[in-house]
């Protein structure tokens, strides 16, 4: 389709981001459930579906903290300034 592979990669990224912007935002609960489902499905081939599903649910647990939620809602916050939401 594209002769320049770098351009093709850029175009694919732009298309991905445009699609991402068009999707509705997920709640943290929805995100954890989706990640758990994908992780379980992927790990089923190795026999670790249950453990991977649990990891998928727990992987963003720190983001439930009120401090992290306030950070997300603060438009003036410097992004990347929260290194570990569990460290607070």
N, C-alpha and C positions, 0 to 999 in steps of 0.2 A: 504494500500500500504506500508506505513512505520510503524514499530512497535513503534518507539520512536516518540512521538508527537513533541518534541522539534526539532528533526532532520527534520521532515516533514516540520515544519515551516521554518527552515533555508533553506531547499532545495527550498521551494516555493519562498522565498525571492531571492535566487540566480537566479532562473529561471526568476523571474520578472526583476531583474536588467540586466540579459543578454538580455532579450527582449527589455528592455528600451534602452540599448546601441545600439541595432540594428536599432531602429526607427530613422527616420530623425528628426533633431531638428526643433521645431516649432518657427515661428516668434512670437513676443508678440501679434500681431493682431490675428494670428491663434489660439494661446493659449486662448486668451480672448473669441474668438468666440466659441471654443470648450467647455470652462467652462460654458459659457452662455447657450449653448445648453443642457449640462448635468444638470445644475442647474434648468433650465426651465422644463425639463422633470421630474426631481425628485420632484419639487415643484408643478407640475400640479395636483398631488393628493390632495394637500392642498388648491388649488385655488390661489396660489401665483406665478404662472409661469412667468408672466411679470416682477414683481418686482425682482424675483430671477435671471432672465435673465439679467436684468440691473446690478444687483450686480455682476454677473459673468463677465460682460464686464468691470466693474470698479474696480474689486478687486486688480488688479496689476497696477493701473494707475500711481503710484509713480515710477514704473520701467521705465517709458518713459523718465524720467529726464536724461539729458546728464551726470550728475554726477554719476548716478547709472549705466548707460550704460558703462561709462569709468571704473568703478569698476569691472564690469563683464569681461571686456576685459583685465584687468590688472592681469596677472598671478602671480605677486608678492604680490598682495593684500591679507591681512589676511582675510580669509572667516569668516563671522559673525561679521565683524567690522562695517558694515552698519546696524544699528538697525532700522532706520526708514527713508526710502528714501525721505519722504515728509518733514522731519525736516531740511534738508539742506537749 
